[in-house]
Amino acid sequence: MTWKLFEGNGTPKPDNYWPKPGEKDPKTKKEKQNPLPPPPTWRDFSDQKVMDERRGKTFQIPKDDKIIKLINAALFLRRPLLVEGEPGSGKSSLAYAVAYELGLGEVLKWSITTRSTLTEGLYYYDAIGRLRDTQLLNKNSLPNTSNQTNPETSLSDPATKNKQNSPQNKQAASALDPIQNIGDYITLGPLGTAFLPPKQGEPLKPRVLLIDEIDKSDIDLPDDLLQIFEEGRFEIPELKRIAKQKSSVEVRTYDQKIRTIENGFVPCTVFPFVILTSNSKRDFPPAFLRRCLRIKMEDPKKSHLKKIVNAHFNQEIANKAEPYIKEFLDLIDQGNKLAIDQLLNTIFLLVNNNLNEIDKKQLKAHLLQSLDSSTIAEESEDDSYG
């Protein structure tokens, strides 16, 4: 039986090719198997919380005492941790490993682009959505002016009073008030959520904030981040302006919760554990580097890779992965840039499926292609593994 679901022959699969959950074969009375097998553990998005926990559980920190010491130093000093290294070296997974081992909850991730700003990380105010909703409510609540009655008479008319007190009219009146429902249009970003103080009675433990690929940012963002890290607090101007009229406002957080902001001000009482990752594509200002602890992720060793493979696969597959680990390390020694997930992809596809030798040889050349190559890999000249 071929492993190729898509055959490129232009012939559609039968209607019952993809079985429904729990559907049984009428002949064998057994549950039909999905033609697409379960995904790799690192690519299973069916439950994001479980996936994040698994990522922290399966990530194996290199047995480098320096890395362990610097992680603990960042926790004690309340300083950001700048983690540098090649793509796929495990920089981001470090945050999930710390969160999992220390029970710090969901990792708040902020993926940086060239357009990222400090305000984006702190909060988002949907001013356009608020204006649109206000206009829509006003339009829907316009009174019918035809056949108007005498104002003096209508004031004492019970029907008129009921209409004025209707939920629709109350909603419209609320929309006209500039301070009502403003919290419905404010969402804290990952940085803003990480700075929230714990609720009364909650443990005083830090949140984990992952600022991924900070080297992609605009030139000013590192300095802006430095300022907020030093101050340990921030304001939301839209709420600060109305603090006298409405001191407490409920807003949504990045992790889909509701929190109350007092007087438009967010004080950081427990500094988050901040990991900033960088692919070493740029230099950072000395003032920024001075306030960060820095870790360099080195090339993986054989013992480290074996632990990672054992964490993701059963023992039978892990035993067959030895040749692929060796070739992976040999390619790195030859100057190729490879990511650990390339090794995991290779093992999952070539060991865990019924592939013929030609398919294995061709796929291995592509799966283990150097990341610094701009051309598609050709077939490897080496013999394939059995």
LINNORUR-V401032 format. One line per field, one symbol per residue. ss: DSSP state (2 for helix, 1 for strand, 0 for the rest). A space follows every 50 residues. Layout:
ss=???
//
This chain:
ss=00000000000000000000000100000010000000002220000222 22222222000000222222222222200111110000002222222222 22000001111000000222221110222222222222220000000000 22222002222222002222222222000002222111022222000000 00000001111102220000222222222220111022220000000111 11000001111100111000001111110000000222220111110000 02222222222200222222022222222222200000022222222222 200000222222222220000000000000000000
//
